[in-house]
């Protein structure tokens, strides 16, 4: 709850709750870091494996560009063992630009090709 309030008050963070009717599907957050926006997604587990991740990511990025303007880069940092996340971001138009280490684990930076 404290983290959520902090993000809601952060001028460099944009958070969208994704819903279908009254059902919460998840959220998408864009954190501004220098000249890029870092996309982060969390889905309600009941929607895992249903193919909605890519659509949520794509719509959130399009909404971000439409309402906030776009920094030079929109990207996501995804750990290599999160195969479903990688698939969703690739399907949404992201491509791997370079490897990184995130939280001590191999990961990649994926850039939106919007």
C-alpha positions, 0 to 999 in steps of 0.5 A: 500500500505504501509503495502504491501511494508512492508511485501514485505521487511520483511525477516520473511514474504513470500507472494504469489499472487495466479492467474488463468491466469491474474485473481487474486484469492487472496494471501497467506502469511506465517509470521515466528514467532519463530519456526512457520510459521503463514499462512494467506489467503485473497481471491478475494470475487468473489471466495467465496463459490467456494471451491478454498480456501482449494486448495489455502492453500494446494498449498501455504503450499506445495510451502512454504515447497518446496522453503523455508524449513519448520519450526516445525509448520505451523499454522493459527489463525482463529476467531471462527465466520469465519466458511468458513475459518475454513472449508477451512483450515480443508479441506487443512489438518489443525487441531485445536490444542487449543483455543485463543483470537484474537483481543478480539474474540474467535479463534483457532490455527489450525496446518497443518498436511501436 
